[in-house]
């Protein structure tokens, strides 16, 4: 674990930087949830998702498959990309997730991040994050266009018209930019990245046990303070 500057909170804040288009972020989400349950501290934490764009230059309507994108973006041989995606799919399955990279529609995730902030304002950010990840990696839904994103907001009971208006107006664009700036200030260069209690940083899709141990450590330190 790396140390970062503290933030003050009455509960234990868990700040998660992630990108909807990051397969390890969805896996990390599941592993964190398992670790949180194992820690016995689920009723003592507040989880907040923050924006991070892995490929901000990606067009909203990318013309090609996920393999095409990674071949072009990472410069990896096509066969190697296929093997990598197969491995990630298997790891996701171990975490209880179904990935369908053949159906996946690669896109720019800026508006998806804006939707997460909209959902946060309605107290439904965690539900929205789960819906977006599932839509992208499992269902092959488009998560880059405002109308499609508004449909997903409606799926979890949010007001579709209000969501569409916020996305069209860019209501939460500044909030997304602030998240990305905070990530830069923390020195975060990859996601998922978990900041526990504003003091401890965990990078990557760690094991549930690692998350549980970190949470228990923070709880003990708070009790001793």
C-alpha positions in Angstrom: 0.0 0.0 0.0 1.1 3.6 -0.8 0.4 6.5 1.4 -1.6 9.6 0.2 -2.7 12.8 1.9 -5.7 12.3 4.3 -9.2 13.4 3.7 -11.6 13.9 6.7 -14.8 11.8 6.9 -17.1 10.7 9.7 -17.2 7.2 8.2 -14.4 5.3 6.4 -14.4 6.8 2.9 -13.5 4.5 0.0 -12.6 6.5 -3.1 -12.4 4.4 -6.3 -10.9 5.7 -9.5 -12.0 3.6 -12.4 -13.1 3.6 -16.0 -16.2 1.9 -17.4 -14.1 0.6 -20.3 -11.5 -1.0 -17.9 -12.1 -4.8 -17.6 -9.9 -4.9 -14.5 -12.1 -2.2 -12.9 -15.2 -4.4 -13.0 -13.2 -7.4 -11.6 -11.7 -5.1 -9.0 -15.2 -4.0 -8.0 -16.3 -7.5 -7.4 -13.2 -8.4 -5.4 -13.5 -5.2 -3.3 -17.1 -6.0 -2.6 -16.1 -9.5 -1.5 -13.3 -8.1 0.7 -15.7 -5.5 2.2 -18.1 -8.3 3.1 -15.3 -10.3 4.6 -14.1 -7.4 6.7 -17.4 -7.0 8.5 -17.2 -3.2 8.0 -19.8 -2.8 5.2 -22.0 -0.6 7.5 -19.1 1.7 8.3 -17.9 2.7 4.9 -18.9 5.1 2.2 -17.9 4.2 -1.4 -17.5 6.9 -4.0 -16.5 6.3 -7.7 -14.3 8.8 -9.4 -13.7 9.4 -13.1 -10.6 8.2 -15.0 -10.3 8.0 -18.7 -7.9 5.4 -20.0 -8.3 6.4 -23.6 -9.8 9.9 -23.8 -9.0 10.2 -27.5 -11.4 7.3 -28.4 -14.2 8.3 -30.7 -17.8 7.8 -29.4 -18.5 5.5 -32.4 -15.4 3.5 -32.8 -15.4 1.6 -36.1 -14.1 -1.8 -35.1 -13.9 -4.5 -32.5 -12.3 -4.5 -29.1 -9.4 -6.5 -30.7 -9.1 -3.8 -33.4 -8.9 -1.1 -30.8 -6.3 -2.8 -28.7 -4.2 -3.7 -31.7 -4.2 -0.1 -32.7 -4.0 1.4 -29.2 -1.4 -0.8 -27.7 0.4 -1.9 -30.8 0.1 -5.6 -29.8 -0.1 -8.5 -32.4 -3.7 -9.5 -33.0 -3.1 -13.1 -31.8 -1.6 -11.8 -28.6 -4.6 -9.5 -28.0 -7.0 -12.4 -28.5 -5.1 -14.5 -25.9 -5.1 -11.6 -23.5 -8.8 -11.1 -23.8 -9.4 -14.8 -23.3 -7.4 -14.7 -20.1 -9.2 -11.7 -18.8 -12.5 -13.3 -19.6 -11.5 -16.4 -17.6 -10.4 -14.2 -14.6 -13.7 -12.3 -14.8 -15.6 -15.6 -14.7 -13.8 -16.6 -11.5 -15.1 -13.3 -10.0 -18.6 -14.3 -11.1 -18.7 -12.0 -14.2 -19.5 -12.8 -17.8 -17.5 -10.8 -20.3 -18.4 -10.8 -24.0 -15.6 -9.0 -25.9 -17.1 -10.0 -29.3 -20.3 -8.0 -28.5 -18.5 -5.1 -26.7 -19.0 -1.7 -28.4 -15.8 0.3 -27.7 -16.5 4.0 -27.1 -15.4 7.1 -25.4 -16.5 7.0 -21.7 -16.7 10.7 -20.9 -20.5 10.8 -20.9 -20.6 7.6 -18.9 -18.6 9.4 -16.2 -20.9 12.3 -16.3 -23.8 9.9 -15.8 -22.1 8.5 -12.7 -21.9 12.0 -11.2 -25.6 12.5 -12.1 -26.4 9.3 -10.3 -24.3 10.3 -7.3 -26.4 13.4 -7.0 -29.4 11.2 -6.8 -27.8 8.8 -4.2 -27.6 6.0 -6.8 -24.0 6.0 -7.9 -23.1 2.5 -6.9 -26.2 1.1 -8.7 -25.3 3.2 -11.8 -21.7 1.9 -11.8 -22.8 -1.7 -11.7 -25.4 -1.1 -14.5 -22.8 0.6 -16.7 -20.2 -2.1 -16.3 -22.7 -4.9 -17.0 -24.1 -3.1 -20.0 -20.6 -2.6 -21.5 -18.9 -5.9 -20.7 -21.8 -8.4 -20.6 -24.6 -7.0 -22.7 -22.8 -5.2 -25.6 -24.7 -2.0 -25.0 -23.4 1.4 -26.2 -22.3 3.5 -23.2 -21.0 6.5 -25.1 -24.1 8.2 -26.4 -26.3 10.4 -24.3 -29.6 8.7 -25.3 -28.3 5.2 -24.6 -26.9 6.3 -21.3 -30.2 7.9 -20.3 -31.8 4.5 -21.0 -29.4 2.8 -18.6 -30.2 5.5 -16.0 -33.9 4.7 -16.4 -33.1 1.0 -15.9 -32.2 1.7 -12.3 -35.1 3.9 -11.7 -33.6 7.4 -12.4 -35.5 10.0 -14.3 -34.5 9.4 -18.0 -35.4 13.0 -19.1 -33.4 14.5 -16.3 -30.4 12.2 -17.1 -30.5 13.1 -20.8 -30.7 16.8 -20.0 -27.7 16.6 -17.7 -25.7 14.7 -20.3 -26.7 17.0 -23.1 -25.9 20.1 -21.1 -22.6 18.8 -19.8 -23.9 19.5 -16.2 -21.2 17.3 -14.6 -18.4 17.8 -17.0 -16.5 19.9 -14.5 -16.9 17.2 -11.8 -15.4 14.6 -14.2 -12.5 17.0 -14.9 -12.0 17.5 -11.1 -11.8 13.8 -10.6 -9.2 13.4 -13.3 -7.2 16.3 -11.8 -7.3 14.7 -8.3 -6.1 11.4 -9.8 -3.2 13.3 -11.3 -2.4 14.9 -8.0 -2.4 11.5 -6.3 0.0 10.2 -9.0 -2.6 7.6 -10.2 -1.6 6.4 -13.6 -3.7 3.3 -13.9 -7.1 1.9 -12.6 -8.7 0.6 -10.6 -7.2 2.6 -7.8 -8.7 2.5 -4.3 -8.0 5.2 -1.7 -9.1 4.0 1.8 -9.7 6.6 4.4 -7.9 9.1 2.3 -4.6 7.6 3.5 -3.9 4.2 1.9 -3.8 3.5 -1.8 -4.4 0.1 -3.3 -3.7 -0.3 -7.0 -5.3 -2.9 -9.2 -7.8 -5.7 -8.8 -6.4 -7.0 -5.5 -7.6 -10.1 -3.7 -10.6 -9.9 -1.4 -8.3 -10.7 1.5 -6.0 -7.7 0.7 -9.0 -5.4 0.7 -10.3 -6.9 3.9 -7.0 -6.6 5.7 -6.6 -2.9 4.6 -10.1 -2.1 5.9 -9.5 -3.8 9.2 -6.2 -1.9 9.6 -7.9 1.4 9.1 -10.7 0.5 11.5 -8.1 -0.5 14.2 -6.1 2.7 13.6 -9.3 4.8 14.0 -10.2 2.9 17.2 -6.7 3.6 18.6 -6.7 7.3 17.7 
